[in-house]
Amino acid sequence: MNDLYRKEQQIEKEQFQEIVTTLTFPMNHISPYFKLWIGFLLSLIGTAAVMYVRQLRYGLGTTDMRDIASWGLYFSDFVFLIAVSLVGSLITAILRLSNIKWATPLTRISEIIAVTALLSALAIIVVDMGRPDRLWHIFIYGRLQSPIVWDIIVVITYLVISLLLLYLPLIPDIALLQKKMGHKPGWQQRMYKILSLGWQGTKDQFKILNFSLTVLMVLIIPMAFSIHTVTSWLFASTLRPGWDSTIFGPYFVAGAFMVGAASVIVTMYFIRMQYKFEEYITDEHFNMMGKLLVLTSLVYLYFNLNEFMVPAYKMKSGESANIRGLLVGDYALMFWLVQILGMIVPILLMVFKLFRKPKPLLVISVFIVIGAFFKRYLIVTPTLLHPFLPIQNYPASYHHYSPTWSECTIVIGSIAAIALLISLFIKLFPIIPIWETAHEKGISNETINNS
């Protein structure tokens, strides 16, 4: 019996060692292509920083935002990034609480997307301010009657919970890295030592960890719904055509789950391709994520029909100009491309399993993400150009809005910052949970702790 037990232990150790070697591979190999990728992202971020310094010097006049179109590309980007961030609650909380095991390799991917998207959203909203030096006024003089104050509270709370959901499951892996990464620079080893919090892998520690994660997963679901519901109230509580709608809360949440799922698919594809993770991110993961994307897209399509069908049927004064601008006017091309290529065609394709394979699903997800960004632009901009109360004695140019190169560059920089943070995270921490993967393969805590 002892020989059999030792043999089983040896097999477990070999399995665990193989898991560790495979999942830490990205941390031990930095290719020339990775360096070029980082250089490219830094150049985009640097260019955006130069444009922002220019904006600080000359004011928001460097943008095309004016008294009528007071929100533009920046705020569209903010709403888009907040939407992407909701994927953390979708994958990490909703699926895990539903005891759906196939999502385990995707939890850390979804959480790092959520955290980086939130950080970028907070940065872009500061960029949108004409006087960022007065940001602290919101915290000192903010009034609870203001939806902007509500938005800040829920965004920061959601960010804190998302950071904890990213960090806590990392602790056992960081403790493992502390033992396995002795060849890394001293600062990195010290970082692992500090972040591991003295983890020993005892039963009590795992019990506390699992309990803490369960509490956070329960808490983040209402916070996830709140963050995009409150963001939608920024629109719905403002008297503008197209925004006076009671469906904006669930409508925004549905759209967020759709674009979040698509963002995870894009990210997991490139991680799998770059680091040969076919064993851990399988075709079945793409198939299941494709089904999830179909579901969220169908719900979002339903809300899109509700958003436009009733106002277009009634064509009330004030609303009519906005509706015509979207359906047959200046924004018609963008509107129909978003609806057809960003929603309807992807749904029709993903119904078939052939298009839920990795490469076809990647292409479909890219179209959905791009369509989701322009959808937010269509929510923000056309409505502002059609105020209920006519504004007189303004230059004709104020009645139009087109993003300037400065705005476009800064928004591209905000997206590049997300890609940079995710790329660096992959080089410092395992992007697929090691201990959770080991547990699912039946490897005991004793083997994990003694390996």
N, C-alpha and C positions, 0 to 999 in steps of 0.2 A: 504493500500500500504506500509506504514511504517513497519507494522508487517511482510509482505512478504519480504521486503528488508532486515530486520534484520534477518529473518530466512535464507535467501540465504547467508547472510554474515556469519552467524554461521556455516552453512554447509561448506562454503569455508574455514573458519578457522579450522574446524575439519579435512577437507581433507589436508590442508597444514600442520597441526600438525602431521598427520599420515605420510606424506611424510618426514618431518623433522626427526621424530622419527626413521623411517626405514633407511633413508640414512645416519644418524649419528650413527647408531648402531655400525659399526666397530670401531668408535672412542671411544666408551664408554665400550667396552668389549675386554679385552686382555686375551685370553685363554692360558693355559699351552702349548698347541701345537704351538701357535704363538711364545712363548718365545723359545721353542726348535728350531723352524724354524729360528729365528733370530740368535740363538747361532750357528746353523749349518752354516748359511751364513757367520757369522763372522769368524768361523774357516777356511772356504775356503779362505776368503779374507786375513786372517792372514797368512796362509800358503803361499799364493801368494806373500804377502809382504816380507816374509822371503826369498823366492826364488829371489825376485827382489833385495833385499839387497845383496844377494850372487852374483847376476849378476853385480851389481855396483862394488862390490869388485874385482871380477875376470874378468870382461869384458864380451863381447858377446861370448867369447869362451865357456861359459856355455851352449850356444845354439848350434845347429848344422848348423847355418848359416855361410857360408864361402864366399870367393870372387866370386864364381860362383852363388850359391844360396844366394844372399844378402838379399832377402826377404823370409819370411817363414810363420810360423803359426801366428806370430804377425800381419803381414800386411794382411793376410787372415782374421783375426779377425776384423781388422780395417775396411776393405771393407764390411764385413758382418754387422757390427754395423751401419755403415753409411747407408747401405741398409735398415735395420730395422727402422732407424730414419725417413725415408720418409713416414711412415704410418701417421705421424702427419698431413702432408699436404693432404694426400689422404682422411682421415676421416674428419678432422677439416675444411679443406678449400674446396676441390673439391666437396665433398658430401653436405656440408652446403650451399655453393654458388649455388649448383644445387637445393636447397630448398628440400632436402631429409630429412624428419623429423625423420625417424626411427633411424638415426645415432646419435641423441642427447645424449642418455645414454653412447655412446662409445667415445665421443669427448675427455673427460678428460683422459680416459684410453689411448687413442692413443697419446695424447700430453705428458703424463708422460713417456710413452714408448719412444717417440721421444727424449725428453730431456735427460733422463737417458742413452739412447743408445749413444747419441752424447757425453755426458760427459765421458762415458767409452771409446768411440773411441778416444777421445783426450788423455786420459790417456794411452791407449795401444800404441799409436804412439810415445809417450814419452818413454815408455818402450823399443820400437824398436830402439831408438837412443842409440848409444854406448856412447855418451857424453851428457847426458841430461842437464848438466850445461851450455852447449852452445846453448840451445834452443833459447835464446834471440837473437842469431846471425841471425836467420831467419827474425826477425822483423827489425833488424838494417841493415843487409847486404843483405837481400833477393832481388833478381832481378825479375822484373815483367815478364821477358821472361820465368821464370821457372813455370811449371805446379804445382810444390809443393807449391809455394807461392800462386797461384790461389786457390789451394785446401784449404789452411789455411784460406784465406779470406772468401771463400763461407761457409766453415764449421762454422766459428765463427759468421758470419752474420746469417746463418740459425739457429744457437743455440740461438742467441739473439731474433729473431722473434718467435721461438718456445717457449722460456721462457715467452715472452709477451702473446702469445696465450694461454699458460697455466695459467698465473697469472691473466690477466684481467677478464676473466669470473669467476674467483674465488672471486673477490672482493665483490660482493653482498653476496655470501655464507659466506665469512669470517666475514662480518659485522653481519650476522645472528648468526654465532658461537660466536661472542663477547657477544651477548645477552644470548645465550642458554648454553654456556659452563662456567658458573661461578664457577662450581665445579672443574675445571681443575687447575693445578699448576699455580702459579703466572707468571712464565716465558712464559707459553703458552698463558695466557690471554693477557699479554703485547704484544706478537707476533701478536695475532689477532688484537689488537688495532692499532698497527703500520701498518700492512698490509692492513687493511680495508680502509685506507686513508680517514677517515671521511665520509664513504659512508652513505647516508641517504635514498637512493632509490627514489629520485625525478625524474620527467619526464626528466629534462635536463640531469641528470646524466646517465639515461638509454639511452638517445639519443646519448650522447658523447660515451658511452661504445659501443653501437651497431655500430656507425660509425667507431670507432677505430678498432673494430674486423673485420669489412668488409674490411678496408684498409689493415690490417695485413694478412687477408686471401687471398686477391688479390696479395699481395707482396710475400707471402711464396710459391706460386705455381711456379713462375719462379726460385726462390731460390732453391726449392726442385729439379727441373730439373737440375739446374746448379750444385748443390752439387755432384750429382752422375755422371753427364756428365764430370765435371772437374776431378773427381776421375778416371773415365775411361780414360781420356786423359793422366793420369800418366802412364798408360799401353800403349795406342795407340801411344804415342809420343816416346816410347822407342823401339829401333830396336831389337826386339826379335821375333822369330817365334810364331805364334798364337796371337800376340798382334797387328800386323800391319793390323788393320781393321777399316773401317769407320763406322761400325754399333755399336761400343762399347758404344757410348753415349746412344741411345735409348734402347740398349740391357741391360745395367746396370740399367736404370730407370725402365724398365719393370720387371726385376728381383727383384728390390727393392720393388715395389708395391706388388709383390706376397708374398715375405717373410714378409713384414710389415703387410699385411692383416692376414697372418697365425699367426703372433705373437700376434695380437689383439685377435684373436679367442682363443688362449691358455690362455691369461691373463683373458679375460672376463669369460671364463669357470670357472676358479678357484675362481675368485671374486664372481661369482654367487653362486657357490657351498658352499663356506666358509661362506658367509654372507646372504644367503637365499634371493637373489635379483631376484627371478624368476618373480616377478611382473614387474620389470624394465628392466631386461635383459632376454627377453622371447625367446622361441623357434623360433619365427619369426625373431629375430635378428640374430640368428645362421643361419637360412635359407638364409637371405639376404646377410650375410657375406660370406656364402658358394658360393652364386651366384657370388659375387664380386671376390672371390678367383678363381673360375673357369675362369672368364674373364681374370684376370691378368695372370693366369697360361697359358692360351692358347696363349696370346700375347708373353709370355716369351718362350714358346715352339717353336713358330715361329722363334724367334731370335736364339734359340739354333740350329735349323735346318740350318739357314743361317750361323751360326758361323763355323760349322764343314763340311757341305756338299760341299761347294765350294772348300776349301783347300784340303779336302779328295779326291775330283774328280781330281784336278790338280796334287796333290802330288809334289809340287815344292821342289827342294833341300832345305834343311834347315827346311822347314815346315814338311816334311815327317816323320822325326824322332819324332817330337812332336806328330803328329797325330797318328802314330803307337803306341807310348807309351800310349796314351789315349785309343785307340780302342782295342788293343790286347796286349799291353805291361805291364809294371810294374803297371800302374795306371788304367788298364782296369776294374778290379773288382770295384773299387771305382767309376769310371766313369759310368759304366752301372747301378750300384745301385742307383746313384744319378739321372740318367735319368729316370729309371723305377719306383723306389719306391718314389723318391722325386718329380716326375712330371707327368709321363704318367699315372700310376695307380691312383694317387689322382684325376686327371682330369676325368678319366673314372668313378670313384666312385661318385664324387660330381655332376655329371650330373643327378644322381637320387636323388630325394628328401629324400629318406630314409637315405642317407649318409650325409645329411645336418642337421641332428639332432645333439644336443649338444655333446653326447659322441662319435659317429662315426667321427664327424667333428673335435673334439679335437685330436683324434688319427691321422687322416689324416694331420692336421695342424702340429703336432709334427714331423711327417715324412718330411713334406715340410721344416720346419725350420732347421732340422738336415741336410737334403739334400742341402739346400741353403748354409749352412756353408761349407760343403765339396765341393760344387761347387766353392766357392771362393778360397778354397785351390787348386783346380784343375786349376783355372785360373792363380794363382800366381806361384806355384812351378814347375810343369813339364816344363813350358816354359823356366824358368831360367836355367834349367839343359841342355838345348839345344841351346846354343848361336850360332849365325850365324858365328862368327869368332872363330876358334878353339883356345882353351887356352892350352898352352903346359907347361910341367914341373910342373904340380900340382899333389899333392898326389891323389891317386885313390879315397880316401874318399871324396874329394871335389866335385866329380862328382855325388854325391848322397846326398839326404837330408831326414832326418827323425827327426821330432820334439823330443826334449829331454823332460824329466820329468819336468825340470824347465820351459820350454816354455808352456807345457800343463797346469801346475799348475797355471801359471800367467794368461793364457787365461781363465781358469775356474773361477779364481778370478774376472776377468773383467765381466763375465756373472753374477756371484754371487753378485757383486756390484750393478748391475741393479736391480736384484730381491730385494736386501736389501733396496734400495732407494724407490722402488715402495711400498714395504711393510710398510715402515715408513711413507710414504706419506699418505697411506690409514688410518693410525692411527691419523694423524694430520688434514686432510682435507677430505671432502666428495668426494669420487671417482666418483660419479654420480652427475652432476650439480643439485642443489636443485632448484634454481630460474628458470632455463630453463625448468626443469621438471614441475614445478608448472604452468608456463606460458602455456605449452602445454596442461595442464589439465584445462585451462580456469580460473585459479586463478589470481585475479587482483593484481597489485602492491600495492594497498592500504592494502589488506589483508596481503600480504607478509611483508610490513613495520610495520603493527600494531600487528603482531602475536608475 
